[in-house]
Amino acid sequence: MKIRQLSLFIENKPGQLVAPCRRLADHGINILTLSLADTERYGILRLVVDDWERAEQVLGARGFVVNVSEVLAVEVADYPGGLADLLALLDEAGANIEYMYAFTYGRGGRAVMILRLEDPDRAIKALGDRGVRLLDSIDLGRRAGG
C-alpha cells in the first residue's frame, strides 16, 4: 500500500510554484495533494499525483530535479483525537515518522494522512493489524475527487 511521492527543490521566491504546477496541468496530470516546506533560500515541494511516472518524466524534461520516495496514505477519523489515536498506534509499533501532512475531503468524517516513515513496512503491519485503512493511489485519487 505504498504510494509514490515526488519531491522538488525550488527557489524560495515569488512565482516558483507556477512552473511545476503548470507543467503538470499541461500534461493532464492531476495533483492529488501537496505540501510545501521552506527554508530561507529553497523550498521542498512534495506532490502526490495521479501518474507519478509521467510526472517525473515531464518535470525532469523541464529541468526539475525530482526525487521519488515511498509514503503511506492512511485514512484517519476526522474528529478531535483521531490523529492522536493514529499516532499512538504508530508509537506502539515503534514506527518513526520522518514527516507527514494531511488533507480532508469532506466525506464521511474521514481525513487522509500522508506519512513518510523510517520503516514503512513496520507501520503497514501495525496499522493493518489494527484495522486502519491504507489507501493506494487509486483510492487516493477517488478521495481527492480525481
N, C-alpha and C positions, 0 to 999 in steps of 0.2 A: 504493500500500500504506500510505498514511497512515491513521491512525485518530484518532478524536476523544477528547479527554480533557477532563473537567470540572474546574475549579479553583474552590474556595470559600474565602473568608476566614472564619474562625471565631474566636471569642474563645478565648484560651488559659486555660480554666478547666474544672473538672470538669463533665461532663455535656453538653458542647457537641457531641460527636461523635454522640450518640444521635439527635438530631433529624433530620439529613440522612439518616442510615442507615435510621432507622425510616420516614421518608417514602418513600424508595426501595423498601423492603420492602413497605410498604402498597400500593404501586402495581405490585408484581410485577417490579421492575427489579433485576436481578442485578448486584452489584458483582464485576467480574472481577479487578481488582487495584486497589490504592490506595497512596498514600504520604502521610505527614503530616510536614510540616516546621514547626518552631515558631520564634517569636520570643518576647520577654518577654510581649507582650500579645496577640498573634494567632498563628494557625496557618494554613497553607495546606494544605487537604485536596485532593489530586489523585486523581481517580477515573477509571477506565475501566470502563464499564458496558455491558450488552448492548443498551441502547437509549438512546443519548446524547440524542437529540432529545426524547424523552419525559421523560427525567431532567431535562434543562434546564428543561423546562416545569413539571414538578411541584415542583422545588426553587425555581424563580423565583416560582411562585404562593405559596409559603410564605414569601417574603421574602428568600431567599438570593440574594446577588449571585453569579452563575455566569459564569465566563469559559470559553469553549470554545477549545481550541488543538489543533493537529495534532501528533501524536507518531508515532514508529515503534515497532512491536513486532518485535523481532529475536530469532530463535532462536539460542541460543549453546550450545556444548558445556558441560556441567556437570561440569567436572573442573579441577584446578589448571592455570591458564594459559588456559582457554577465554575468559575475559573479556579477558585481556591480548592474545590473538590478535585479538579483535574490535576492541579499541581501537586496535591497531596498524594495522588496515585503515582505520579512520576517520581516524587521524592521517595516514597516507599520502595520503589523499584530500583532506586539508585541511579536514575536517569538524569544526566546533566544537560540542562538546556543552555545552548550557546546564545540563541536569541529567538524571539517569537514576535508575531504580530497577528492581528485579528481582523475579522470583518463580520458584520451581521448581515442577514439577508431578509429579515422581516417575515419569516415564515416559521410558524410552529415554535416560537420561543427558543430557537437554536442559533448559535453563532459558530464560526469556524476559526480555529487557531491554527496558524501556520507555525510549525516548530522546527527549528534546526537543532539537532541533538548530537551529542558526542557519540552515542551508541543507539542509533535509531532502532535496531533490531530488538534491543532490550525493551525499549519503550513500546514497540509494536506488540510484543508478547504480553507485557504487563497490562496495557490498555485493552487488548483483545480478551485477556483472561477476565477482565472486569466488565466486559460488555460495552466498552466505549467504541463508538463508531469512527473508523478511519475512512477517509474519503480518497478515492482515486481521482485522477484529473478529469474524468468524465463526470463523476458526481459533483466535483467542484465547479465545473462549468455549468451544470444544471442549477446549483445553488446560487451562483453568481448571475444567473439569468442568461447564460450563454448557450 
